[in-house]
């Protein structure tokens, strides 16, 4: 029997939600399109016919619905099933009016999706699934020849078959999700579902409803019972990405689930028991969050049974060549030649620090596929490195404690212990203020007043820098190049701390 062909249109370079785990179980040949234009080009081609379009929207927006309308114009009778996470009822109505054949709320089970496709095909049979290697499923790969990644691979082999929670830490874009998926693949739960929830991408109320589900009538818009990710992932694994951004109140409920393996849906009284392995990931320093009162210490120790730290790409440049080859193959279209990475381009890539880590490298690989011009990308990297050079030398401009002038005490003044102590402290405070102001001004000047880069240079949080700049009166519009820059030390606004404490 002829296999059905499904075109999976994702709202971005990665397909969110439960579709990645559901589709391999169904008897479909799956093709992937990352953008609306790519989907339209595939539908206009003379290759094998597409039977169903599965349009996955991370967040139902006017742009996503525009993709739906454009597909409908090209193929008026093609079944289009739209899926999304926690959509508003108005969005569902709008999608159906725009031409959607069906609308499914994620997480989607394999049986639910199978029935929806059967309905869309007017009852055409969908038979027992056969082993399937989907083009869309090769989006993740654990590639690591560097010592750091080899060490992680060794740990994954040891803890994969255990039930211990794992905390994965690392910079944004360094590949924490890939490590989590590799851990799941090496566990006894490998054939069970794997779900991911980004705790920073949704308000805390939506995070709670996504995790635990809700009963009908629990809140406005809850028209029917909705199971949460914990129920859908029973027997499998859940990745809680950016766990450091989870609301403290919700952390208490998560801790209870980890301890008792049971919970109640929002608005419900029934206790639901689950068997789920939880993997947490974050780019934040959770120990500092605990000190600040933003993360529960008991939850931290519950999650941090095994700790994996994914090194940034600049510390594992041995992996750049392998990652680049994989990403070029991942994003290349069938029949399109893959451009060669010239020695000049390879050297430029090794010299670049990759502040965006693997995510930045992925965008770079896509750019190479689009323009097919290695020389232009070499010049682009060289120009970016030239602009970064002032930032690399800027720390030398920061005054240290040894350079702060000591307060001068008048020998003619009568000795009054308390008054003298206060005078000395005031002088030290003023010296600290001047030093901090000069350090911030040096960083802003070196980065051409790019506040985010200046914060990275000073090794402080971006919001902390904005707060200090406001205190110093430096939050106004950047002065013109031909205007003299008024140093904050000359302004009356107080300063928070000494420059040596900026990185703390």
Residue pairs with C-beta under 8 A, 6 or more apart in sequence:
1 127
3 27
3 28
3 29
4 27
4 28
4 29
4 51
4 52
4 117
4 121
4 124
4 126
5 28
5 29
5 30
5 31
5 48
5 49
5 50
5 51
5 52
6 23
6 28
6 29
6 30
6 31
6 50
6 51
6 52
6 53
6 54
6 117
7 30
7 31
7 32
7 33
7 39
7 42
7 43
7 50
7 52
7 53
7 54
8 15
8 19
8 23
8 30
8 31
8 32
8 33
8 54
8 56
8 136
9 33
9 36
9 39
9 53
9 54
9 55
9 56
9 67
9 71
10 16
10 32
10 33
10 34
10 56
11 56
11 57
11 58
11 59
11 64
12 34
12 58
13 34
13 362
14 139
15 32
15 56
15 136
15 139
16 56
16 58
16 85
16 106
16 196
17 56
17 58
17 83
17 85
17 106
17 107
17 108
18 106
18 107
18 108
18 109
18 193
18 195
18 232
19 54
19 56
19 83
19 106
19 108
19 113
20 136
20 137
20 139
20 194
21 193
21 194
21 195
21 236
22 108
22 109
22 110
22 113
23 30
23 113
23 134
23 136
23 137
24 132
24 134
24 137
25 110
25 129
26 110
26 113
26 114
26 117
26 126
26 129
26 132
27 126
27 127
27 128
27 129
27 130
27 132
28 52
28 117
28 132
29 132
29 134
30 132
30 134
30 135
30 136
30 137
31 42
31 50
31 135
31 136
32 134
32 135
32 136
32 139
33 39
33 42
34 331
36 66
36 67
36 70
36 71
39 53
39 67
39 71
40 70
40 71
40 74
42 50
43 50
43 53
43 71
43 74
43 75
43 78
44 74
50 78
51 79
51 121
52 78
52 79
52 80
52 81
52 117
52 120
52 121
53 71
53 78
53 79
53 80
53 81
54 81
54 83
55 64
55 67
55 68
55 71
55 80
55 81
55 82
55 83
55 100
56 82
56 83
56 84
57 64
57 82
57 83
57 84
57 87
58 84
58 85
59 84
59 85
60 82
60 84
60 87
60 88
60 91
60 95
65 94
65 95
65 98
68 80
68 82
68 95
68 98
68 99
68 100
69 98
69 99
71 78
71 80
71 99
72 78
72 80
72 98
72 99
79 101
79 102
79 117
79 120
79 121
80 99
80 100
80 101
81 100
81 101
81 102
81 103
81 104
81 113
81 116
81 117
81 120
82 95
82 100
82 102
82 103
82 104
83 103
83 104
83 105
83 106
83 108
84 91
84 103
84 105
84 106
85 105
85 106
85 210
86 105
86 202
86 206
86 209
86 210
87 95
87 103
87 105
88 221
89 221
89 223
92 103
95 103
96 103
101 119
101 120
102 116
102 119
102 120
104 112
104 113
104 116
105 226
107 195
107 227
107 229
107 232
109 232
114 126
117 126
118 124
118 125
118 126
138 330
139 330
140 177
140 178
140 181
141 178
141 326
142 149
142 153
142 178
142 179
142 181
142 182
143 149
143 319
143 322
143 323
143 326
144 150
144 152
144 153
144 316
144 319
145 318
145 319
145 322
146 311
146 315
146 316
146 317
146 318
146 319
147 316
148 310
148 311
148 315
148 316
149 311
149 316
149 319
152 179
152 308
152 310
153 182
155 306
155 308
156 179
156 182
156 183
156 186
156 308
157 186
159 166
159 183
159 306
160 183
160 185
160 186
160 187
161 186
161 187
161 188
163 277
164 305
164 306
165 258
165 277
165 278
165 279
165 280
165 302
165 303
165 304
165 305
165 306
166 180
166 183
166 279
166 280
166 303
166 305
166 306
166 307
166 308
167 243
167 279
167 280
167 281
167 282
167 286
167 303
167 304
167 305
167 306
167 307
167 308
168 176
168 179
168 180
168 279
168 280
168 281
168 282
168 308
168 309
168 310
169 176
169 281
169 282
169 283
169 286
169 307
169 308
169 309
169 310
170 176
170 281
170 283
170 309
170 310
170 311
170 312
171 283
171 310
171 312
171 357
172 283
172 356
172 357
172 359
173 356
173 357
173 358
173 359
173 360
174 310
174 311
174 312
174 313
174 357
174 358
175 310
175 357
175 358
176 241
176 281
176 283
176 310
177 196
177 239
177 241
177 281
178 358
179 308
179 310
180 196
180 237
180 239
180 279
180 281
181 194
181 239
183 237
183 279
184 190
184 194
184 236
184 237
184 277
184 279
187 237
187 277
189 235
189 236
189 237
189 277
192 233
192 235
192 236
192 237
193 232
193 233
193 235
193 236
193 237
194 233
194 236
194 237
194 238
194 239
195 229
195 232
195 233
195 236
195 237
195 238
195 239
196 238
196 239
196 241
197 207
197 210
197 211
197 229
197 238
197 239
197 240
197 241
198 241
198 242
199 207
199 240
199 241
199 242
199 243
199 245
199 246
200 241
200 242
200 245
201 242
202 210
204 246
204 247
204 249
204 250
207 246
207 247
207 250
208 250
208 253
208 266
209 226
209 228
209 266
210 228
210 229
211 228
211 229
211 230
211 254
212 228
212 230
212 253
212 263
212 264
212 265
212 266
213 225
213 226
213 227
213 228
213 230
213 231
213 265
213 266
214 222
214 225
214 226
214 228
214 265
214 266
214 267
214 268
215 222
215 225
215 265
215 266
215 267
215 268
216 222
216 223
216 224
216 225
216 267
217 267
218 265
218 266
218 267
218 268
219 266
219 267
222 267
225 265
227 265
228 265
229 238
230 238
230 257
230 263
230 272
230 274
230 276
231 272
231 274
233 274
233 276
234 274
234 275
234 276
235 275
235 276
236 276
236 277
237 276
237 277
237 278
237 279
238 276
238 277
238 278
238 279
239 279
239 280
239 281
240 246
240 254
240 278
240 279
240 280
240 281
241 281
241 282
242 281
242 282
242 283
242 284
243 280
243 281
243 282
243 286
243 303
244 282
244 283
244 284
244 286
244 289
244 294
244 295
245 282
245 284
246 254
248 293
248 294
248 295
248 296
251 295
251 296
251 299
252 296
252 299
253 263
254 299
255 296
255 298
255 299
255 302
256 263
257 263
257 274
258 278
258 299
258 302
258 303
259 302
261 273
261 274
261 275
261 276
262 271
262 272
262 273
262 274
263 271
263 272
263 274
264 270
264 271
264 272
265 272
278 303
280 303
286 295
286 300
286 304
287 300
289 295
290 296
290 297
290 300
312 354
312 357
313 319
313 320
313 354
313 357
313 358
313 360
313 361
314 353
314 354
314 355
317 350
320 349
320 350
320 354
320 361
321 341
321 346
323 358
323 361
324 341
324 349
324 361
324 365
325 341
327 361
327 362
327 365
327 366
328 338
328 339
328 365
328 368
328 369
329 338
331 362
331 365
331 366
331 369
332 338
332 369
336 369
338 369
339 368
339 369
339 372
339 374
340 374
341 349
341 368
341 374
342 374
342 375
342 378
344 374
344 375
344 378
345 374
345 375
345 377
345 378
348 377
348 378
348 381
348 382
349 364
349 381
351 381
351 385
352 381
352 384
352 385
353 388
354 360
354 361
355 456
356 363
364 377
367 377
368 374
368 377
371 377
390 446
390 447
391 446
391 447
391 453
391 457
393 446
394 442
394 443
394 446
394 447
394 457
395 457
397 438
397 439
397 442
397 443
397 446
398 438
398 439
398 442
398 443
398 458
398 499
399 435
399 438
399 439
399 499
400 500
401 498
401 500
403 435
404 431
404 432
404 434
404 435
404 498
405 431
406 431
407 423
407 424
407 427
407 428
407 431
408 427
409 420
409 423
409 424
413 420
432 495
432 497
432 498
432 499
433 489
433 494
433 495
433 498
434 489
435 498
435 499
435 500
436 468
436 472
436 495
436 496
436 497
436 498
436 499
436 501
436 502
437 472
437 474
437 487
437 488
437 489
437 495
437 499
438 487
438 489
438 499
439 458
439 499
439 502
440 454
440 458
440 465
440 468
440 469
440 472
440 474
440 488
440 499
440 502
441 474
441 485
441 487
441 488
443 454
443 457
443 458
444 451
444 454
444 474
445 485
446 454
446 457
447 453
447 454
447 457
449 478
451 462
451 465
451 466
451 469
452 462
454 465
455 461
455 462
455 464
455 465
458 465
458 502
458 503
459 502
459 503
460 468
460 502
460 503
466 475
467 496
468 495
468 496
468 502
469 475
471 493
471 494
471 495
471 496
472 488
472 491
472 493
472 495
473 488
473 491
473 493
474 488
479 485
479 486
488 495
